[in-house]
């Protein structure tokens, strides 16, 4: 065994191995540095405040909560498809009422730089009588709830939700 590995070969790494090791280490730390920089920029834009001193995450949470409440109300059979189609797009009212005069909590905490819309899809809703009677081609309606910002910024983005109505037939 001593004849195969002379003592001079056990002294450590060669210059080429040291260079290769350093190069791999520099590449590794460069990738970590770039990913940290990307994460910092994306987190900074997520927590940036708009003119109402609220972040994009806070706005999105508030709008989705309101959209869930609206979808629960508007998907009830007491609203006709004509009533839903007339809702259209609206801004937050100044008198602290709900946007579409729906019952429930007022919408004053919603961001005011958004326009809120209820739009029907190409999958039109059948008459309620046809749905009750179980007609062959009778289908519930698919609608979109939109929150469209006045201008796109890192702290505001378009938000949408799909709802089906009337609820007993979805």
Secondary structure by P-SEA (a helix, b strand, c coil): ccccccccccccccaaaaaaaaaaaaaaaaaaaaaaaaaaaaaaaaaccccccccaaaaaaaaaaaaaaaaaaaacccccaaaaaacccccccccccccccccccccccccccccccccccccccccaaaaaaccccbbbbbbbbbbccccccccbbbbbbbbbcccccc
